[in-house]
């Protein structure tokens, strides 16, 4: 073997080792000292606080391009167990920014972070006290217009129930990956069966359902998730743009929010364990929730690989409402990816805007 070949091979090997060592140090740095929210440019779109109730804020995004022909406001209602900025994650990855560019008047609910003092907040409180006040504040600020109500994840459950109880407030209903029928055999439904899961024991021990505990359950629902995340980070270390996108999403995932204890009890018992919403047996503040009372145009959106809100659970809503104007979107992706993933700007956002446009005048 020629000496120069051996020397070149040795030089290549040394260069590879140096690159790997540098990447390893960078990987360790990111894992042990992750960047903060401001460094990642999370939730970048300017907004004004229009109203507060308890820990919740009603935000209206500033939009100099607002189209007066799209007069009906759009209120985004996220899950109460995650921060609202998943819908406005980073520059170029913001459903909010896309909708503003299209001329819509976009509002969002920031549920805040419940503390121990909020452990007695009930599931009913979130709908008939908090959400009702926020919706009516939007209507008051926009000349009495009915609202396009978009609920994501648990927010989709809230908005669906709200639309059944207060149909006079609703111009359009968009259910974005909100589970409705809990009779399926999805993993979360299996884990919360009453014979081996007692929400009372958790609430009695902690007061609120801890965000870290829920996050652990969601991670364990996807085998090998931790390994995949580590590999995904390693693959992005040499691409600063992709690295920032990865870190932004990971920051949001770890920005945990507790579930108020009293609300969590009813959420698990009435929905997961007894399936009362889909069966027409749920009551909110003593009022029966009849989904057939919903007549507003409905856009029902599900993800093909959603392990949190499986498609059968989401799509069951179509047959339970009385809306004659219905459309279903089945988007390729997972529970989070359809909203803020790399393909969301091609797959979800344009279809959402196209559906809303003729229904927002």
C-alpha positions in Angstrom: 0.0 0.0 0.0 1.5 3.4 -1.0 2.7 5.5 1.9 0.9 8.6 0.6 -2.4 6.6 0.6 -1.9 5.6 4.3 -1.0 9.1 5.2 -4.1 10.5 3.5 -6.3 7.9 5.2 -4.8 8.8 8.5 -5.4 12.5 7.9 -9.0 11.9 6.9 -9.5 9.9 10.1 -8.0 12.6 12.3 -10.2 15.2 10.6 -13.3 13.0 11.1 -12.4 12.6 14.8 -12.0 16.4 15.2 -15.4 17.1 13.6 -17.1 14.5 15.7 -15.5 15.9 18.9 -16.6 19.4 18.0 -20.2 18.2 17.2 -20.2 16.2 20.4 -19.3 19.2 22.5 -21.9 21.3 20.7 -24.5 18.5 21.4 -23.5 18.4 25.0 -23.7 22.2 25.3 -27.2 22.3 23.8 -28.4 19.5 26.1 -27.0 21.0 29.3 -27.5 24.7 28.6 -30.4 25.1 26.2 -31.1 28.5 24.7 -33.8 30.7 26.3 -37.1 31.8 24.7 -35.8 35.2 23.5 -32.8 33.6 21.8 -35.1 31.3 19.9 -37.5 34.1 18.8 -40.5 32.2 20.1 -43.9 33.8 19.8 -42.6 36.7 17.6 -45.8 38.2 16.3 -46.8 41.5 18.1 -50.0 41.4 20.0 -52.0 43.5 22.4 -53.6 42.3 25.6 -57.3 43.2 25.3 -58.7 41.5 28.4 -57.6 39.3 31.4 -59.5 36.9 33.6 -57.7 35.1 36.4 -54.4 33.8 34.7 -55.9 34.0 31.2 -55.2 36.7 28.7 -57.0 37.6 25.5 -54.5 38.7 22.9 -55.3 40.5 19.6 -52.5 40.3 17.0 -51.5 43.6 15.4 -52.3 43.5 11.7 -51.8 46.5 9.5 -52.9 44.3 6.5 -56.3 43.5 8.0 -58.9 43.0 5.2 -62.1 44.9 6.0 -64.0 42.3 3.9 -63.0 39.6 6.4 -64.8 41.2 9.3 -65.5 38.1 11.3 -62.8 37.7 14.0 -60.9 34.4 14.4 -60.3 33.3 18.0 -57.6 30.6 18.5 -58.2 28.5 21.6 -55.1 26.3 22.4 -54.9 23.5 24.9 -54.7 24.5 28.5 -51.7 22.1 29.1 -49.4 23.8 26.6 -48.4 27.4 25.9 -50.3 29.2 23.2 -47.3 30.2 21.1 -47.3 26.8 19.3 -49.5 28.7 16.8 -46.9 31.4 16.5 -43.8 29.4 17.1 -41.0 31.1 15.2 -40.5 33.4 12.2 -41.5 31.3 9.1 -43.2 28.7 11.4 -46.2 30.7 12.5 -49.8 29.9 11.6 -50.7 33.2 13.2 -48.4 35.2 10.9 -49.7 33.4 7.8 -53.3 34.2 8.7 -52.5 37.8 9.4 -50.8 38.0 6.0 -54.0 36.7 4.5 -55.9 39.6 6.1 -57.7 37.9 9.0 -58.4 39.5 12.4 -56.7 37.0 14.6 -57.1 36.7 18.4 -55.7 34.0 20.7 -56.4 32.8 24.3 -53.3 32.6 26.5 -54.4 30.4 29.4 -51.4 31.3 31.4 -49.8 28.9 34.0 -52.1 27.8 36.8 -50.6 27.7 40.3 -51.6 25.8 43.4 -54.2 28.4 44.1 -56.0 27.4 40.9 -56.5 23.7 41.9 -60.2 24.3 42.5 -60.8 25.7 39.0 -63.3 23.3 37.4 -63.7 22.0 33.8 -66.9 24.0 33.7 -65.2 27.2 34.8 -63.0 27.1 31.7 -66.0 27.1 29.4 -68.8 29.1 31.1 -66.6 31.5 33.0 -63.3 32.0 31.2 -64.0 31.2 27.6 -67.4 32.8 27.6 -66.0 36.1 28.8 -63.2 36.0 26.3 -65.5 35.2 23.4 -67.9 38.0 24.3 -65.1 40.4 24.7 -64.0 39.6 21.1 -67.6 40.2 20.0 -67.9 43.5 21.8 -64.6 44.7 20.3 -65.6 43.8 16.8 -69.1 45.4 16.6 -71.0 42.3 17.8 -69.8 40.0 15.0 -70.1 36.3 15.6 -66.8 34.6 16.0 -64.8 32.0 14.0 -63.7 29.7 16.9 -60.7 27.5 16.3 -59.9 25.0 19.1 -56.7 23.0 19.1 -56.3 19.8 21.1 -58.1 20.2 24.5 -59.0 23.7 23.2 -61.0 21.8 20.5 -63.0 20.1 23.2 -63.7 23.4 24.9 -64.7 25.2 21.7 -67.0 22.3 20.6 -68.8 22.3 24.0 -69.0 26.1 23.9 -70.5 26.1 20.4 -73.2 23.6 21.6 -74.0 25.7 24.7 -73.8 29.2 23.1 -74.4 28.7 19.3 -75.5 32.4 19.0 -71.9 33.5 19.5 -70.4 31.2 16.8 -70.0 32.0 13.1 -67.7 29.1 12.2 -66.3 26.2 14.2 -62.9 24.7 13.5 -61.9 21.6 15.4 -58.1 21.2 15.1 -57.1 17.8 16.4 -59.6 17.9 19.3 -60.8 14.5 20.4 -64.5 14.1 20.8 -65.3 10.4 21.0 -63.2 8.5 23.6 -64.5 5.0 22.8 -61.5 4.2 20.6 -58.6 2.0 21.6 -55.9 4.7 21.4 -53.1 4.4 23.9 -54.2 7.4 26.1 -57.7 5.9 26.3 -56.2 2.5 27.3 -54.0 4.1 29.9 -56.8 6.1 31.5 -59.3 3.2 31.9 -60.9 3.4 35.3 -59.8 -0.1 36.4 -56.2 1.0 36.6 -56.1 4.8 36.5 -57.4 7.0 39.3 -57.3 10.8 38.7 -58.5 11.5 42.2 -55.3 9.9 43.6 -53.1 12.2 41.5 -55.0 15.3 42.3 -55.2 14.5 46.0 -51.4 14.0 46.0 -50.3 17.0 43.9 -53.3 19.5 43.9 -52.9 20.0 40.2 -51.9 17.4 37.6 -48.2 18.2 37.1 -47.2 19.2 33.6 -44.0 17.1 33.8 -46.1 14.0 34.6 -48.3 14.6 31.6 -45.3 15.3 29.4 -43.8 12.0 30.5 -46.9 10.1 29.5 -47.0 11.7 26.1 -43.3 10.9 25.5 -43.8 7.3 26.6 -46.8 7.0 24.2 -44.2 7.0 21.3 -41.7 4.1 21.7 -38.1 5.3 21.2 -39.1 9.0 21.3 -36.2 10.1 23.4 -33.7 8.3 21.1 -35.3 9.9 18.0 -35.0 13.3 19.6 -31.3 12.9 20.3 -30.6 11.7 16.8 -32.7 14.5 15.4 -30.6 17.0 17.3 -27.3 15.4 16.2 -28.3 15.6 12.5 -29.0 19.3 12.8 -25.9 20.5 14.6 -24.2 21.7 11.4 -27.3 23.5 10.1 -28.1 26.5 12.3 -31.5 27.2 10.8 -32.7 23.6 11.3 -31.1 23.5 14.7 -33.0 26.7 15.8 -36.3 25.1 14.5 -35.6 21.9 16.5 -34.7 23.8 19.7 -37.7 26.1 19.4 -40.1 23.1 19.3 -38.3 21.4 22.1 -38.5 24.5 24.2 -42.2 24.7 23.7 -42.6 21.0 24.5 -40.8 21.4 27.8 -42.5 24.7 28.7 -44.9 22.7 30.8 -48.2 23.8 32.3 -50.1 22.1 35.1 -53.7 21.0 34.7 -55.9 22.5 37.5 -56.9 19.6 39.8 -60.7 19.9 39.8 -60.7 20.4 36.0 -58.5 17.4 35.5 -60.8 15.1 37.5 -63.8 15.9 35.3 -61.7 15.8 32.1 -60.5 12.3 32.7 -63.7 10.9 34.3 -66.4 12.4 32.1 -64.5 12.2 28.8 -61.9 9.4 28.8 -63.5 7.1 31.3 -67.2 7.7 30.7 -67.3 9.2 27.1 -70.1 11.5 28.1 -69.5 14.2 25.4 -70.0 11.9 22.4 -72.9 10.0 24.1 -74.8 13.2 24.9 -74.5 12.8 28.7 -72.1 15.6 29.5 -73.4 18.5 31.6 -71.6 21.9 32.0 -72.8 24.0 34.9 -75.9 21.8 35.1 -76.7 22.3 31.4 -76.8 19.3 29.1 -74.3 19.5 26.2 -76.2 18.6 23.0 -73.7 18.6 20.1 -76.7 18.5 17.7 -77.3 22.2 18.7 -74.2 23.1 16.7 -75.4 24.4 13.3 -72.4 26.7 12.4 -70.2 25.8 9.4 -67.7 23.1 10.6 -64.1 22.4 9.6 -62.9 19.3 11.2 -59.1 18.6 11.0 -57.2 15.5 11.9 -53.7 14.3 11.5 -52.8 10.9 10.1 -50.2 10.0 12.8 -51.8 11.6 15.8 -51.2 9.5 18.9 -52.9 12.0 21.2 -56.2 12.6 19.3 -56.6 9.6 16.9 -58.6 10.3 13.7 -61.7 8.3 14.7 -62.0 10.3 17.9 -61.8 13.6 16.0 -63.9 12.7 13.0 -66.8 11.5 15.2 -67.8 15.1 15.5 -69.1 15.2 12.0 -72.0 12.9 12.7 -72.9 14.5 16.0 -73.5 18.1 14.9 -76.4 19.5 12.8 -74.1 21.6 10.6 -75.0 21.3 6.9 -71.8 23.1 5.8 -69.1 20.6 6.8 -65.6 19.9 5.5 -63.0 17.5 6.8 -59.3 17.8 6.3 -57.0 14.8 6.9 -53.5 16.2 7.1 -50.4 14.0 6.9 -48.4 14.4 10.1 -48.6 14.2 13.8 -50.5 16.1 16.5 -48.0 19.0 16.7 -46.5 18.8 13.2 -49.7 19.7 11.4 -49.7 23.0 13.2 -46.0 24.0 13.4 -44.1 21.4 11.4 -42.0 22.0 8.3 -44.9 21.1 6.0 -47.6 23.0 7.9 -47.3 26.0 5.6 -48.1 23.9 2.6 -50.5 21.4 4.1 -52.7 23.1 6.7 -52.4 26.9 6.7 -53.5 27.5 3.1 -56.4 25.1 3.4 -57.5 26.8 6.6 -57.3 30.2 5.1 -59.2 29.1 2.0 -62.0 27.6 4.0 -62.3 30.7 6.3 -62.2 33.3 3.6 -65.7 32.9 2.1 -67.1 32.4 5.6 -65.6 35.5 7.2 -67.4 38.4 5.5 
